[in-house]
Amino acid sequence: MPNPALLVIVRHAESARNQVKKDSVYFADDAARRVLRGQPDHKIELTDDGHQQAEQTGHAVRERFGVFDHVYTSGYTRTIQTTEGILAAYPKEERDRMPVDMNIFIRERDSGYAYDMTEDEATAAFPWLAEYWQTFGGFMARPPGGESLADVVSRIQQFLDMLDRDRAGKRILVVTHGQAIRCFRFALEQWDYQQAEKWPPGQAPANCGVTVYEAVRDRLELAEYNTVHWTVGSSEDGVSS
């Protein structure tokens, strides 16, 4: 079998940045930004609700899928904490059978220089950005100093190639980010550029949303998308990381 037998992808639970920014690309104002200003993306932690989301998701994941052969996180604090919450549902002897590795290829999209900006600041700093974005679209356009989604697909594909080479026939759990999940879908489901421009209404991945791919003949096929198993909190944005 040239693919993993099962690939379960979970978006991280609610992070402090999700809580503050909601579904906005930028901070609403300086007061909102002040809570997190200066914290790099890879160090953003989960909220209290986020920890509970991860733990509740873990019970459902164990009941549905059992033990995985390998678990991957992006290495960001929020994916590590989400993974710890999920794996807390497993007895120690089962956890010990599931190696957990960080893989930099499944990190979140780099949002560039506007990471800590308000919308007014971004407009003043990059007055050409709206027209550029409209011209090239949300898949090809790069935020200043950051990555396009097309860039992210390139490294997601490298991760998938590694799974095909090293984890064929295995059961894999991946804990990653909202924008990365769009790129997984582009690569695995052979989306065209138009499909990848933006999430259809109601399709943005929820915090701890569970997406499942199963091996069918010579490829992984989508079996389930964005199932939520938690009942605490309300963050479901797929724009902020």
KABELHU-V488934 format. One record per helix or strand of 2 or more residues. SS is the DSSP state (H for helix, E for strand). FROM is the first residue (numbers start at 1). LEN is the number of residues. If there is no record, write none. Layout:
# KABELHU-V488934
ss:from:len
SS:FROM:LEN
SS:FROM:LEN
This chain:
# KABELHU-V488934
ss:from:len
E:6:6
H:16:6
H:30:5
H:41:3
H:48:18
E:70:4
H:77:11
H:92:4
E:99:4
H:104:3
H:112:3
H:119:7
H:129:12
H:149:18
E:171:6
H:178:12
H:193:4
E:210:7
E:219:9
